[in-house]
Amino acid sequence: MYLSKKKTLRILAYCATSAIFFSGTVSAAEEDGNSSSDNEITITSDAEVTAAPINAGDSDTGDASNNTANVSNTTQSTHILVGTTSVGNADYNVANIRDVSGVLFIDGGYAYQGYGHARYNTINFYSGTANEIHGGHSHYGNALYNTVNMFGGTVTNEIGGGYSDYGNVNYNTLNIFGGTIIGTAYGGRASYDGNSSGDAIGNNLNISGGTINGDVYGGWAPNGYARDNTLNVFDSPDLSNASLYAGKGMNDAAVSGNKLNIFTKGITTKNIYGFESLNFYLPSNTQNGDTILTLTDGATDLSKTTVNLNAFGGNIHTGDTINLLTNQNGITVSDVQNDGTIAQGISLEYELANLGLNADGTAYTATVGERIGTGLKDQTKALTSAVVDTASLMDSGTDRLMEWLPESFEMTTGTGGTDLNSVPTTGFDPFAGIGGSVVKIKTGDGSSLKSKNGGLNVGMARYLKNRHGAFVFGPVTDYGQDHYESTMEDGTKGSGNSKYFTAGIIARQMNYGGMYYEASARYGRIQTNFVSDNFLVHNVPTHAYYDSSAPCYAGHVRVGWRNNVSNESILDAYGVYSLNRVSGMTAEVSTGETYTFSGVNSGRMRLGARLTRTIKDNKRFYSGIAFVHEFTGETRGTYMGMDTKKSSLRGSYGIIELGWQTKPSKNSPILIDTSLVGVMGDHKGLTVSAKFKKDF
């Protein structure tokens, strides 16, 4: 078999480089035939560099994973390799690099000879100079899900999230926040020479700062396919000497599904290539006549391109004309596709009155037409689900808190169902309760909310006798959190997490004869977030996120009658009205809009009864039924003076509960209460809870 002179020289160069890399390594752990994982090395000066390369974990035939290298203040010409392996996998390695100079290569994970993969490695480059940086680097294997974050410093040759000599590079990310790149930048690059055919699929390059003087690629496969890669440009980087390739493959037929997204204005670059969709996200300070992108090197070809316009914020107006891109060398637009609209985030749409070239063919412009529809898009209702969930979460907390009463006061039998003379009357004693539930709420408009929640109540109680019977009261704190999932009637989905903390007071008056009265009042703050990849913008599923917080208030009033129905059984019949309020909140959605959500009041009436039967001195079983009606629970969002459709907890449902209470012994001050509650009607679900109570 004969090799060309060019390939022979490359193989010799690779072997020589490998010999340099792996002789005299500064390594936290070096293993032959075994994995080298979970190691950490820290270098803070030249004196600590005794040989090259610097390596946190090095394995011959095993894996090199979960290693960390922290390197700063070195001036040696060396290599920084966090996790290296000859034929194994190099995964989940991390490098933090500051104030270095003369570094030839930095590799987060490097599978340098065999078919091992380099996956989920991360490099954070803060300052200094380096020739090349690769988040994950594999020889014959694949480089997958690697990330490089460049915050500053200088890279003289190339920097990329993932690189493979002969394999595929998929789903890697390069984030450029600052610094200078003299050479090439890419999300993922495949192929070492003309005989390799790796593909570059699903890689991302995000540029929000710094200077790049070489070419820029979302995904680059010189001898393979470049598909579904994304290049995003934010803020104000200097790209005047760079050309932007969303994707570049072995030929035009090998390039498909790549996106170039521009989230800023006033950017100048040499030219743009390799994109199937060109998406302009007009920033909120965009004005009539602004230019988004200026190109300077050769003609620009927009043929067979889908161009979409999206506006962040509310600063576009009917009649405004925006220069999307200009090129004095000419622009080709023979088969440009678009859906004829400008999307204002996920909320509104405007007609495109005009989209096309100016008279001399040097500017591609868009003119804003009339707004489509009379209000916000129906899908925006999904944004309110986070606010509805906060009210539902606080309802669960109130239900949990109503089981607060200490065991000796709650369960002692006698005249009127309670022996009021048997309860101590000195000091404050603690009580606590924990619980969790899964509840699905169905609203009248066809929407649904599913919540998995849990919480904790902690307080102190004091007992006082009076002429009517006994009074017990005390301070109480309440914490709750949940994960929720929502589905709107139009199919839009969302999810998120909520949590709250409140503090207040709770009290109960128990009268001779069995009547009792109870009330609580609490105040605190609640936090929530919302995320969805289900919003349609230009008929493409789009990500949206926000988080927010607001004050919250809660309270309840309870009236009941509790008495013996036999020597072993006590019946508790009650009525409760609870009111929880989450104040209005403002949220900045990731798609550019700022929404104001109205406060939500959850007012509920509950009528029910519970029968508790003593099985042994320290064991009890109880069962109960209740009817609940939610009177309010409505909220809506407002944007640019327009309201979303309202969301509501309103509805009626029934409850069936079964529970078991046990004490370690007859006279123990501790009671453990476990229960199972089924919910049917407009609210559906199953509550499983465990409560702990300490006696006075």
C-alpha positions in Angstrom: 0.0 0.0 0.0 1.3 3.4 -0.9 0.7 6.7 0.9 0.9 10.1 -0.6 3.7 12.4 0.5 1.2 14.8 2.0 -0.5 12.1 4.1 2.8 10.6 5.2 3.9 13.9 6.5 0.7 14.4 8.4 1.0 11.0 10.1 4.6 11.7 11.1 3.6 15.1 12.4 0.8 13.5 14.5 3.1 10.8 15.9 5.7 13.4 16.8 3.1 15.6 18.5 1.8 12.6 20.5 5.3 11.8 21.6 5.7 15.4 22.9 2.3 15.4 24.5 2.7 12.3 26.6 6.3 12.4 27.7 7.1 14.1 31.1 3.5 14.8 31.9 2.5 16.9 35.0 -0.5 14.7 36.0 -2.7 14.4 39.1 -3.1 10.7 38.3 -1.7 8.5 35.6 -3.1 5.0 35.0 -2.1 2.3 32.6 -5.0 0.0 31.7 -7.4 1.6 34.2 -9.6 4.6 34.3 -8.2 7.9 35.5 -11.1 9.8 37.0 -12.1 12.2 39.8 -8.7 13.9 39.9 -8.0 17.6 40.4 -4.8 19.6 39.7 -4.1 23.2 40.5 -1.2 25.2 38.9 -0.7 28.8 40.1 2.9 29.6 38.9 5.7 28.5 36.6 7.5 26.9 39.6 4.8 24.3 39.7 5.2 23.3 36.1 8.0 20.7 36.1 7.2 19.0 32.7 4.7 19.2 29.8 1.9 18.7 29.3 -0.2 19.6 32.4 -2.7 16.8 32.8 -5.3 16.2 35.5 -6.0 12.6 34.5 -4.3 10.3 32.0 -5.3 6.8 31.2 -3.7 4.3 28.8 -6.7 2.0 27.9 -9.3 3.1 30.4 -11.6 6.2 30.6 -10.5 9.7 31.7 -13.5 11.3 33.3 -14.6 13.9 35.9 -11.2 15.4 36.2 -10.5 19.1 36.9 -7.6 21.4 36.0 -7.2 24.9 37.5 -4.3 26.6 35.8 -3.2 30.2 36.2 -0.1 32.4 36.0 2.1 30.2 33.8 4.3 31.4 31.0 5.6 28.1 29.7 5.1 26.8 26.2 3.0 23.7 27.1 -0.2 21.8 26.7 -3.1 21.7 29.2 -5.0 18.4 29.0 -7.7 17.8 31.6 -8.6 14.2 30.9 -6.7 12.2 28.3 -7.0 8.6 27.2 -5.4 6.4 24.5 -8.4 4.2 23.6 -11.0 5.0 26.3 -13.5 7.8 26.6 -12.8 11.3 27.9 -16.0 12.6 29.5 -17.1 15.3 32.0 -13.7 17.0 32.4 -13.4 20.7 33.4 -10.7 23.3 32.9 -10.5 26.8 34.4 -7.7 28.8 32.7 -6.4 32.3 33.8 -3.4 34.4 32.9 -1.4 31.8 30.9 0.9 32.5 27.9 2.5 30.4 25.3 0.1 27.5 25.6 0.0 25.4 22.5 -3.2 23.4 23.1 -5.9 23.2 25.7 -8.2 20.2 25.5 -10.9 19.5 28.0 -11.2 15.8 27.1 -8.9 14.2 24.6 -9.3 10.6 23.3 -6.0 10.7 21.3 -5.6 7.4 19.5 -8.5 5.0 19.4 -12.2 5.2 18.9 -13.0 6.6 22.3 -15.4 9.6 22.5 -14.9 13.0 24.1 -18.2 14.1 25.7 -19.6 16.7 28.1 -16.3 18.4 28.7 -16.1 22.1 29.6 -13.3 24.7 29.3 -13.6 28.2 30.9 -10.9 30.5 29.4 -10.7 33.8 31.3 -7.4 35.4 30.3 -4.0 34.7 28.7 -2.9 33.4 25.3 -3.3 30.0 23.7 -2.8 28.6 20.2 -5.7 26.2 20.1 -8.6 25.4 22.5 -10.9 22.4 22.1 -13.6 21.5 24.7 -13.6 17.9 23.5 -11.1 16.3 21.1 -11.3 12.8 19.7 -9.2 11.0 17.1 -11.4 8.3 15.6 -14.3 8.7 17.9 -16.9 11.4 18.3 -16.8 14.7 20.1 -20.3 15.3 21.6 -21.9 17.8 24.0 -18.7 19.7 24.8 -18.6 23.4 25.8 -16.1 26.2 25.7 -16.7 29.5 27.4 -14.3 32.3 26.4 -14.4 35.3 28.6 -11.2 37.1 27.6 -7.6 36.5 26.5 -6.3 35.7 23.0 -6.5 32.6 20.8 -4.0 32.8 18.0 -5.1 29.8 15.8 -8.5 28.2 16.5 -11.1 27.6 19.3 -14.1 25.3 19.3 -16.5 23.4 21.4 -15.8 20.0 19.8 -13.2 18.7 17.4 -12.6 15.2 15.9 -9.9 14.1 13.5 -12.0 11.4 11.9 -15.3 11.1 13.7 -18.4 13.2 14.1 -18.8 16.4 16.1 -22.4 16.9 17.3 -24.2 19.2 19.8 -21.1 21.1 20.9 -21.2 24.7 22.0 -18.8 27.7 21.9 -19.7 30.8 23.8 -17.6 33.9 23.2 -18.2 36.7 25.7 -14.9 38.6 25.2 -11.3 38.4 24.2 -9.6 38.2 20.8 -9.6 35.3 18.3 -7.0 35.8 15.6 -7.9 32.6 13.8 -11.0 30.4 13.5 -13.9 29.9 15.8 -16.5 27.1 15.6 -19.1 25.2 17.6 -17.9 21.9 16.2 -15.4 20.9 13.6 -15.0 17.5 12.0 -12.3 16.0 9.7 -8.5 16.0 9.8 -7.6 15.3 6.2 -9.1 14.5 2.8 -9.8 10.9 3.7 -12.0 11.5 6.8 -15.7 12.1 6.5 -17.0 13.2 9.9 -20.3 15.2 10.1 -21.0 18.3 12.1 -24.6 18.2 13.4 -26.5 20.4 16.0 -23.6 22.5 17.1 -24.0 26.0 18.5 -21.8 29.1 18.4 -22.9 32.1 20.5 -21.1 35.4 20.1 -21.9 38.3 22.4 -18.5 40.1 22.7 -14.9 40.2 21.8 -13.1 40.4 18.4 -12.8 37.7 15.8 -10.5 38.1 12.9 -10.9 34.7 11.3 -13.8 32.8 9.9 -16.7 31.7 12.2 -18.6 28.4 11.9 -21.6 27.0 13.7 -20.7 23.6 12.4 -17.8 22.7 10.1 -17.4 19.4 8.3 -14.9 19.8 5.4 -15.5 16.3 4.1 -18.9 15.5 5.6 -22.4 16.9 6.3 -23.1 20.1 8.2 -26.7 20.0 9.4 -28.9 21.8 11.9 -26.1 24.0 13.3 -26.8 27.4 14.8 -24.8 30.6 14.9 -26.1 33.4 17.2 -24.9 36.9 17.3 -25.7 39.1 20.3 -24.7 42.6 21.6 -21.8 44.3 19.9 -18.8 42.0 19.0 -16.3 43.1 16.4 -16.7 40.8 13.4 -15.6 43.2 10.7 -12.8 40.9 9.6 -14.7 37.6 9.9 -17.0 35.7 7.6 -20.0 33.9 9.3 -20.9 30.3 8.3 -23.9 28.8 10.0 -22.7 25.5 8.6 -20.1 24.4 6.1 -19.9 21.0 4.6 -18.1 19.1 1.8 -20.3 20.8 -0.8 -23.5 22.8 -1.0 -25.7 19.6 -1.1 -24.2 18.6 2.3 -25.4 21.8 4.1 -28.9 21.9 5.4 -31.0 23.1 8.3 -28.5 25.6 9.6 -29.6 28.8 11.2 -28.0 32.3 11.5 -29.8 34.3 14.2 -29.0 38.0 14.6 -30.1 39.4 18.0 -28.6 42.9 17.7 -28.1 45.7 15.2 -25.2 47.7 13.7 -23.0 44.6 13.1 -20.5 44.6 10.3 -18.9 41.4 8.9 -17.3 40.3 5.6 -20.1 38.0 4.5 -22.6 35.3 5.6 -22.9 31.7 4.2 -24.3 28.3 4.9 -27.7 29.1 6.4 -31.1 27.8 5.4 -32.9 30.2 7.7 -31.8 33.8 8.5 -33.6 35.1 11.6 -33.5 38.7 12.6 -34.5 39.5 16.2 -34.8 43.2 16.3 -33.7 44.6 19.6 -36.0 46.9 21.6 -34.0 50.0 20.6 -34.6 49.4 16.9 -35.8 52.5 15.1 -37.2 53.3 11.7 -34.2 53.3 9.2 -31.8 51.3 11.3 -29.4 48.8 9.6 -29.0 45.4 11.3 -26.2 43.8 9.3 -23.6 45.4 7.0 -21.6 43.1 4.6 -18.4 44.2 2.9 -16.7 41.3 1.0 -18.3 40.1 -2.3 -21.9 39.6 -3.2 -24.4 37.9 -0.8 -26.6 35.0 -1.9 -30.0 34.7 -0.1 -31.3 32.3 -2.7 -33.4 29.4 -1.2 -33.3 31.1 2.2 -36.1 31.5 4.7 -35.9 35.0 6.2 -37.9 35.5 9.5 -38.3 38.8 11.4 -38.9 38.9 15.1 -39.1 42.0 17.3 -37.9 42.1 20.9 -39.9 44.5 23.0 -42.6 46.9 21.7 -40.7 49.4 19.7 -41.8 48.6 16.1 -44.6 50.5 14.5 -46.7 50.2 11.4 -44.8 51.9 8.5 -41.3 51.5 9.9 -38.7 50.3 7.4 -35.6 48.4 8.6 -32.5 47.6 6.5 -32.0 44.0 7.4 -28.7 43.8 5.6 -26.7 45.9 3.2 -23.9 45.0 0.8 -22.6 47.4 -1.8 -21.4 44.4 -3.8 -24.9 43.2 -4.4 -27.5 40.8 -2.9 -29.2 37.9 -4.7 -32.7 37.1 -3.6 -34.1 34.8 -6.3 -36.0 32.3 -4.1 -36.3 33.9 -0.6 -39.1 32.4 1.5 -41.0 34.0 4.4 -44.4 33.7 6.0 -45.3 37.3 5.5 -45.3 38.3 9.1 -43.1 40.0 11.7 -43.4 38.3 15.1 -43.2 40.4 18.2 -41.9 37.7 20.6 -44.5 35.1 21.2 -47.3 37.7 21.7 -48.1 39.6 18.5 -47.7 39.5 14.8 -47.6 42.2 12.2 -48.0 42.0 8.4 -44.9 42.5 6.3 -45.9 45.4 4.0 -42.7 44.9 2.0 -39.7 42.5 2.1 -37.2 42.8 -0.6 -34.3 44.6 -2.3 -34.0 48.3 -2.7 -33.8 49.9 -6.2 -30.0 49.3 -6.8 -30.0 45.8 -5.2 -27.7 46.7 -2.3 -30.1 46.6 0.7 -32.6 44.0 1.8 -35.3 45.8 3.6 -38.5 45.1 5.6 -41.5 47.4 6.1 -43.8 46.8 9.1 -47.5 46.5 8.1 -50.7 46.4 10.2 -50.9 44.3 13.4 -52.6 41.0 12.9 -55.6 40.3 15.1 -57.2 42.5 17.8 -55.2 41.2 20.8 -52.5 39.0 22.1 -52.1 35.5 20.6 -54.1 32.8 22.3 -50.9 30.9 23.3 -49.9 33.7 25.7 -52.4 32.4 28.2 -49.8 29.7 29.0 -47.7 32.4 30.7 -50.3 32.8 33.4 -50.0 29.1 34.5 -47.1 30.0 36.8 -49.2 32.5 38.7 -52.1 30.1 39.0 -49.7 27.4 40.3 -48.5 29.8 43.1 -52.1 30.0 44.3 -52.6 26.3 44.1 -49.4 25.7 46.0 -50.5 28.0 48.8 -53.9 26.2 49.0 -52.0 23.0 49.6 -50.0 24.7 52.4 -53.2 25.9 54.1 -54.7 22.3 53.9 -51.5 21.0 55.5 -51.5 23.7 58.2 -55.1 22.9 59.3 -53.7 19.6 60.8 -51.4 21.6 63.2 -53.1 21.0 66.5 -51.0 19.1 69.1 -52.0 15.6 69.7 -53.0 15.9 73.4 -55.4 18.7 72.6 -56.7 17.1 69.4 -57.2 13.5 70.3 -57.9 13.2 74.1 -61.4 11.8 74.5 -63.8 12.9 77.2 -66.8 15.2 77.7 -67.4 17.0 74.5 -64.8 15.0 72.6 -61.9 16.6 74.5 -60.8 16.4 78.1 -60.0 20.1 78.5 -58.7 19.6 82.0 -55.9 17.2 80.9 -53.9 19.7 78.8 -50.9 21.5 80.3 -51.2 25.3 80.7 -47.6 26.5 80.9 -45.0 27.4 78.3 -44.9 27.2 74.5 -44.2 23.8 72.9 -43.2 23.0 69.4 -45.3 21.4 66.7 -44.3 20.5 63.1 -45.9 18.9 60.1 -44.7 17.7 56.7 -46.6 16.5 53.7 -46.6 16.2 49.9 -49.2 15.8 47.2 -49.8 15.3 43.5 -52.9 17.3 42.2 -54.3 17.8 38.7 -56.6 20.8 38.3 -59.0 20.9 35.3 -60.5 24.3 34.5 -63.8 25.0 32.7 -62.0 26.2 29.6 -60.3 22.9 29.1 -56.8 23.8 30.5 -55.1 21.7 33.1 -52.4 22.1 35.8 -50.5 19.3 37.4 -48.6 20.0 40.6 -46.2 17.8 42.6 -45.7 19.7 45.9 -44.5 19.3 49.4 -44.0 21.5 52.5 -43.2 22.0 56.1 -45.0 23.7 59.0 -43.1 24.6 62.2 -44.5 26.5 65.1 -45.0 27.0 68.9 -48.3 26.5 70.7 -49.6 27.8 74.1 -52.7 26.6 75.9 -55.0 28.8 78.1 -58.1 27.9 79.9 -61.2 30.1 79.9 -64.8 30.0 81.0 -66.0 28.6 77.7 -63.3 25.8 77.5 -59.8 26.2 76.2 -57.8 28.4 73.8 -54.6 27.4 72.1 -52.5 29.7 69.9 -49.0 30.2 68.6 -46.7 31.6 65.9 -46.3 29.4 62.8 -44.0 29.3 59.8 -44.9 27.6 56.5 -42.7 26.6 53.6 -43.9 25.0 50.4 -42.4 24.1 47.0 -43.6 22.3 43.9 -43.0 21.4 40.2 -45.9 22.0 37.9 -46.8 21.2 34.3 -49.6 23.1 32.5 -51.5 22.4 29.2 -53.7 25.1 27.6 -56.8 24.3 25.6 -54.9 25.1 22.4 -52.2 22.6 23.3 -49.5 25.0 24.5 -47.5 23.5 27.3 -45.4 24.9 30.0 -43.7 23.9 33.3 -41.8 25.4 36.2 -41.1 25.5 39.9 -42.7 27.6 42.7 -41.8 28.1 46.3 -42.9 30.3 49.2 -42.2 31.1 52.8 -44.7 32.6 55.2 -44.9 33.4 58.9 -47.9 34.3 61.0 -50.2 33.1 63.8 -52.8 30.4 64.3 -55.3 29.9 67.1 -58.3 27.7 68.1 -61.0 28.0 70.8 -62.5 24.7 71.9 -65.7 24.9 73.9 -67.3 22.5 76.3 -69.9 20.6 74.3 -67.7 20.1 71.3 -68.0 23.4 69.3 -64.7 24.9 68.2 -63.5 27.9 66.2 -60.1 28.3 64.4 -58.3 31.0 62.4 -54.9 31.8 61.0 -53.1 34.7 59.2 -49.8 34.5 57.5 -47.6 36.8 55.3 -44.6 36.0 53.1 -43.1 35.9 49.6 -43.5 33.5 46.8 -41.2 32.8 43.8 -42.0 31.1 40.5 -40.7 30.5 37.1 -42.0 29.3 33.7 -40.4 27.6 30.7 -41.8 26.3 27.5 -40.4 25.2 24.1 -44.0 24.9 22.8 -44.8 28.5 21.6 -45.1 28.8 17.9 -43.3 31.7 16.2 -43.2 31.6 12.4 -44.7 28.1 12.9 -41.6 27.0 14.6 -41.6 25.8 18.3 -39.8 28.5 20.3 -38.3 28.7 23.7 -39.7 31.2 26.3 -38.7 31.6 30.0 -39.3 34.0 32.9 -39.0 34.1 36.6 -40.7 36.4 39.1 -41.7 36.9 42.7 -44.4 38.7 44.7 -45.7 39.1 48.3 -48.3 36.6 49.4 -50.9 36.4 52.1 -52.9 33.5 53.5 -55.5 32.8 56.1 -58.4 30.7 57.1 -61.5 30.5 59.4 -62.8 27.2 60.6 -65.9 26.3 62.6 -66.6 22.8 63.7 -68.2 20.4 66.1 -66.2 17.5 67.6 -67.7 14.8 69.9 -67.7 11.2 70.8 -70.0 8.9 68.9 -68.8 5.8 70.8 -66.2 4.9 73.3 -63.6 4.4 70.5 -64.8 6.9 67.9 -64.8 10.7 67.5 -66.7 12.6 64.8 -65.5 16.0 63.6 -67.9 17.9 61.3 -66.5 21.3 60.0 -66.7 24.1 57.6 -63.7 26.1 56.4 -63.2 29.2 54.4 -59.6 29.9 53.3 -58.3 32.9 51.3 -54.8 33.0 49.8 -53.6 36.0 47.8 -50.5 36.3 45.6 -49.9 39.9 44.7 -49.4 41.0 41.1 -46.0 40.5 39.6 -44.0 41.6 36.6 -41.9 39.3 34.4 -39.5 39.8 31.6 -40.0 37.0 29.1 -36.9 35.8 27.3 -38.5 36.6 24.0 -38.4 40.3 24.8 -41.8 41.1 26.2 -42.4 42.4 29.8 -45.7 41.1 31.2 -47.6 42.3 34.2 -49.7 39.6 35.9 -52.7 40.5 38.0 -52.8 39.3 41.6 -54.7 36.1 42.2 -57.1 35.4 45.1 -57.9 31.8 45.9 -61.1 31.8 48.0 -62.3 28.3 49.0 -65.1 26.8 51.0 -64.8 23.3 52.4 -67.5 21.4 54.1 -66.7 17.9 55.5 -66.6 15.4 58.3 -64.0 13.0 59.6 -64.4 9.9 61.8 -61.5 8.8 64.0 -61.5 5.4 65.6 -59.0 4.2 68.3 -57.7 0.7 67.4 -55.3 0.4 70.3 -54.1 2.9 72.9 -51.4 4.2 70.5 -53.0 3.6 67.1 -55.9 5.2 65.3 -57.6 5.0 61.9 -59.6 7.8 60.3 -61.7 8.4 57.2 -63.4 11.5 55.9 -65.3 13.1 53.1 -65.5 16.7 52.0 -66.9 19.0 49.4 -64.8 22.0 48.2 -65.7 24.9 46.0 -63.2 27.4 44.7 -64.9 30.8 44.2 -62.1 32.8 42.5 -58.5 32.0 41.6 -58.5 34.1 38.4 -55.5 35.8 36.9 -54.4 37.2 33.5 -51.3 38.8 32.0 -51.1 42.3 30.3 -48.7 43.4 27.6 -48.9 46.7 25.7 -52.3 47.3 27.2 -53.7 44.0 26.0 -54.8 41.1 28.2 -54.2 37.4 27.8 -57.1 35.0 28.2 -57.8 34.5 31.9 -56.7 31.4 33.8 -58.6 30.2 36.9 -58.7 27.7 39.7 -62.5 28.1 39.9 -64.5 24.8 40.2 -65.9 22.2 42.6 -64.5 18.9 43.7 -64.9 16.1 46.3 -62.4 14.6 48.7 -62.1 11.2 50.2 -59.4 10.7 52.9 -58.0 7.7 54.7 -55.4 8.0 57.4 -53.4 6.2 60.1 -52.0 7.7 63.3 -49.5 6.0 65.5 -47.4 6.8 68.6 -44.3 4.9 69.7 -46.1 4.1 73.0 -49.3 5.1 74.8 -47.7 7.9 76.7 -45.3 9.1 74.0 -45.4 12.8 73.2 -44.9 12.0 69.5 -47.6 11.3 66.9 -46.9 10.2 63.3 -49.8 10.7 60.9 -49.9 9.3 57.4 -52.7 9.8 55.0 -54.0 9.2 51.5 -56.4 11.7 50.0 -58.3 11.2 46.7 -59.6 14.3 44.8 -62.4 14.1 42.2 -64.1 16.7 40.1 -62.7 19.9 38.6 -59.6 19.1 40.6 -58.2 15.6 40.4 -55.3 13.9 42.1 -53.9 11.9 44.9 -52.3 13.3 48.0 -49.9 11.3 50.1 -48.7 13.0 53.3 -46.7 12.3 56.4 -47.0 14.5 59.5 -45.0 14.6 62.7 -46.5 16.1 65.9 -45.0 16.7 69.2 -47.2 16.8 72.3 -47.3 19.7 74.8 
